[in-house]
């Protein structure tokens, strides 16, 4: 497989500096070698996207609620085009963040390429389905999946390609455990496919994976974008992330789920986000990231 490695050094979506150093920190710890799996995959490192420097005092310049709206929109428009071009050249776009607001661009680029035969798998402690009217924080990294469904602020919904990128019925969320009221209401209203951390713990990964397989088979989708947020793991395993959540999944549980998703052979693009090396403690998060990146690369 040809893999395009795309770094997105963006912290504006989470409004917590440090996560922008994630792509290069992982590169410095043999990310390219890990992804290549001893030559199984050919890695083309496209470097990092340019991110405009914006002073903190100007973060509400473009919107009264959403922070850093203009640079987030610009970066994601550029990312969408790179993801789209990667897919047109038969390369697998592997996007490394940076915060999860980059999902706006990666999903948009993949959606343009795949059209209606397209779904999104979101492995995350959070739903990321807030909008500018429901978000308690105004942080855009909690909004990319809502905007991809065509919900919320038009400027986010229309990134790269105007309008909705993916049907709500074609979205599959795994590992959520920190959901805001607006997100819970939306999940119920739209009947979204969500397997919470509690469901995974209660049922076991095997049963949840079977339910997931049945759901994607019923949806008849052949092309998925996988977005992986490291905070799906328990906070003890990832102290170096902006929004760690306790009572999360173990490495073994996340490994089982991620392997099962990739074994469908329907994942065509991917994000790996929210590693903040500045918050890490004794390289605990780095170690967890390396473990998961090895699982991912070996099963692509």
C-alpha positions in Angstrom: 0.0 0.0 0.0 1.1 3.6 -0.8 0.6 5.8 2.3 0.6 9.6 2.2 1.7 10.8 5.7 0.1 14.2 6.3 0.9 16.2 9.4 -1.5 18.8 10.7 0.1 20.8 13.6 -3.1 22.4 14.8 -4.2 23.3 18.3 -6.8 25.9 17.6 -9.7 23.4 17.7 -8.9 22.3 21.2 -7.5 25.7 22.4 -4.8 23.9 24.4 -1.3 24.4 23.0 1.1 21.4 22.7 -0.9 19.1 20.5 0.5 20.9 17.4 3.8 19.2 18.3 2.2 15.7 17.9 3.1 15.0 14.3 6.8 15.7 14.6 7.0 14.0 18.0 5.7 10.9 16.4 8.0 11.3 13.4 10.9 11.6 15.8 9.9 8.2 17.3 10.0 6.3 14.0 6.4 6.9 12.8 7.5 6.4 9.2 9.2 3.1 10.0 6.2 1.9 12.0 3.8 2.7 9.2 6.0 1.0 6.6 5.9 -2.4 8.5 9.4 -3.4 7.2 8.7 -2.3 3.7 5.1 -3.7 3.4 3.9 -0.2 2.8 5.6 2.6 0.9 5.5 5.9 2.9 5.4 9.3 1.3 5.9 11.9 4.0 4.2 15.1 2.7 5.3 17.1 5.7 3.1 19.4 7.8 0.4 21.7 6.5 0.9 25.4 7.0 -1.0 26.8 10.0 -1.4 30.5 10.3 -0.1 32.0 13.6 -3.0 33.7 15.4 -2.6 35.6 18.7 -4.8 34.3 21.6 -6.4 37.7 22.0 -7.8 37.4 18.4 -9.4 33.9 18.7 -12.9 35.3 18.7 -12.3 37.6 15.7 -14.3 35.6 13.3 -17.1 34.3 15.5 -18.4 35.1 19.0 -18.6 31.5 20.1 -16.3 29.4 18.0 -12.6 30.0 18.6 -10.0 30.5 15.8 -12.6 29.9 13.1 -10.7 31.4 10.2 -7.4 29.5 10.5 -9.3 26.2 11.2 -11.4 26.6 8.1 -8.3 27.4 6.0 -6.3 24.5 7.2 -9.2 22.1 6.8 -9.9 23.3 3.2 -6.2 22.6 2.4 -6.3 19.3 4.1 -9.4 18.2 2.3 -7.7 18.9 -1.0 -4.6 16.9 -0.1 -6.8 13.9 1.1 -8.8 14.1 -2.1 -5.7 14.2 -4.3 -4.1 11.3 -2.3 -7.2 9.1 -3.0 -7.2 10.0 -6.7 -3.6 8.9 -6.9 -4.4 5.6 -5.2 -2.6 6.5 -2.0 -4.0 6.0 1.6 -4.1 9.4 3.4 -2.8 9.0 6.9 -3.5 12.2 8.7 -1.7 12.9 12.0 -2.7 15.7 14.3 -3.0 18.0 15.9 -6.5 18.3 17.4 -9.7 16.6 16.1 -11.0 19.7 14.3 -8.9 18.4 11.4 -11.6 15.8 10.9 -13.5 18.5 9.0 -11.0 18.4 6.2 -10.2 14.7 6.1 -13.8 13.7 5.9 -14.6 16.4 3.3 -11.8 15.2 1.0 -12.7 11.6 1.4 -16.4 12.4 0.8 -15.7 14.2 -2.4 -13.8 11.2 -3.7 -16.2 8.5 -2.6 -19.6 10.2 -3.1 -22.6 8.5 -1.6 -20.8 5.2 -1.0 -19.1 6.5 2.1 -19.2 6.2 5.8 -17.2 7.4 8.8 -16.0 5.4 11.8 -15.2 7.6 14.8 -13.2 5.9 17.7 -13.3 8.5 20.4 -14.3 9.2 24.0 -16.3 12.1 22.6 -19.0 12.3 20.0 -17.7 15.5 18.4 -21.3 16.3 17.3 -21.7 19.6 18.9 -22.5 22.8 17.0 -21.9 26.4 17.7 -25.3 26.5 19.5 -24.7 23.4 21.7 -21.0 23.5 22.5 -20.3 24.4 26.1 -16.7 25.4 25.2 -16.7 26.9 21.7 -13.9 24.5 20.8 -14.2 23.4 17.2 -12.6 20.0 17.8 -16.0 19.0 19.4 -17.8 19.8 16.1 -16.3 18.1 13.1 -18.7 15.1 12.9 -21.8 17.3 13.3 -20.6 19.6 10.5 -19.8 16.6 8.3 -23.4 15.6 8.7 -24.5 19.0 7.5 -25.4 20.3 11.0 -24.4 23.6 12.6 -22.5 26.6 11.3 -22.6 26.9 7.5 -18.9 27.9 7.2 -17.9 24.5 8.7 -20.6 22.5 6.9 -19.4 23.9 3.5 -15.7 23.3 3.9 -14.2 22.2 0.5 -17.5 20.8 -0.8 -20.8 22.6 -0.1 -23.3 20.8 2.1 -23.4 17.5 4.0 -20.5 15.1 3.5 -21.9 11.9 5.1 -25.4 10.7 6.0 -26.1 10.3 9.7 -27.0 6.6 9.1 -23.5 6.0 7.7 -21.7 7.2 10.9 -20.5 4.7 13.5 -19.1 6.0 16.8 -17.1 3.6 19.1 -15.9 4.2 22.6 -17.9 7.4 23.5 -18.2 8.2 27.2 -18.1 12.0 27.6 -21.2 13.3 25.7 -22.7 16.7 26.2 -26.5 17.1 26.5 -26.8 18.5 22.9 -24.9 15.5 21.6 -27.1 13.0 23.5 -30.2 14.7 22.1 -28.8 14.5 18.6 -27.9 10.8 19.0 -31.5 10.1 20.0 -33.0 12.3 17.3 -31.0 10.9 14.5 -30.7 7.3 15.8 -27.0 7.4 15.4 -24.9 4.2 15.6 -23.1 4.6 18.9 -21.4 2.0 21.1 -20.4 3.7 24.3 -17.5 2.6 26.5 -20.0 1.3 29.0 -21.6 -0.9 26.3 -18.2 -2.2 25.2 -17.3 -3.0 28.9 -20.7 -4.6 29.6 -21.1 -6.6 26.4 -17.4 -7.3 25.7 -15.6 -6.4 22.5 -16.6 -9.5 20.6 -20.3 -8.8 20.9 -19.9 -5.1 20.0 -17.7 -6.0 17.0 -20.4 -8.4 15.8 -23.0 -5.6 16.2 -20.7 -3.2 14.3 -20.2 -5.7 11.5 -23.9 -6.3 11.2 -24.6 -2.5 11.1 -22.1 -1.7 8.4 -23.2 -4.7 6.3 -26.8 -3.5 6.5 -25.6 0.0 5.5 -24.0 -1.5 2.4 -21.0 0.9 2.4 -17.7 0.0 0.8 -15.6 3.0 1.7 -14.9 4.4 5.2 -12.9 7.1 6.7 -11.5 6.1 10.2 -10.9 8.8 12.7 -9.0 7.7 15.8 -8.7 9.9 18.8 -6.3 8.6 21.4 -8.6 9.7 24.3 -10.7 6.6 23.6 -8.1 5.0 25.8 -8.4 5.4 29.6 -6.9 8.6 30.9 -4.2 6.6 32.8 -2.9 5.4 29.4 -3.0 8.8 27.7 -2.2 11.6 30.2 -0.7 13.6 27.2 -4.0 14.5 25.5 -6.1 17.6 25.8 -9.3 16.1 27.1 -8.5 12.8 28.9 -11.5 10.8 30.2 -11.3 8.3 33.1 -13.0 4.9 33.0 -12.0 4.4 29.4 -10.9 1.5 27.3 -7.8 -0.6 27.8 -5.1 -1.1 25.1 -6.4 -4.6 24.6 -10.0 -3.5 24.1 -9.0 -0.7 21.7 -6.7 -3.0 19.8 -9.5 -5.6 19.3 -11.9 -2.9 18.0 -9.3 -1.2 15.8 -8.1 -4.4 14.3 -11.7 -5.5 13.6 -12.5 -2.2 11.9 -9.4 -2.5 9.7 -10.0 -6.1 8.9 -13.1 -5.1 7.0 -10.7 -3.9 4.3 -13.0 -1.0 3.7 -11.0 1.8 5.4 -9.6 4.1 2.7 -8.3 7.0 4.8 -7.5 7.7 8.5 -6.8 10.3 11.2 -4.7 9.8 14.3 -5.2 12.7 16.6 -4.9 14.5 20.0 -1.4 13.4 21.1 0.0 16.4 23.1 3.6 15.6 23.9 3.8 18.7 26.2 1.3 17.2 28.5 2.7 13.7 28.5 4.1 12.1 31.7 7.2 9.9 31.4 6.3 9.1 27.8 3.2 7.1 28.9 1.1 8.6 26.1 3.9 8.2 23.5 4.1 4.5 24.4 0.4 4.0 24.0 0.5 5.9 20.7 3.3 3.7 19.4 1.4 0.5 20.4 -1.7 1.6 18.6 0.2 2.8 15.5 1.8 -0.6 15.2 -1.6 -2.3 15.4 -3.0 0.1 12.8 -0.1 -0.2 10.3 0.1 -4.0 10.6 -3.6 -4.3 9.8 -3.9 -1.8 6.9 
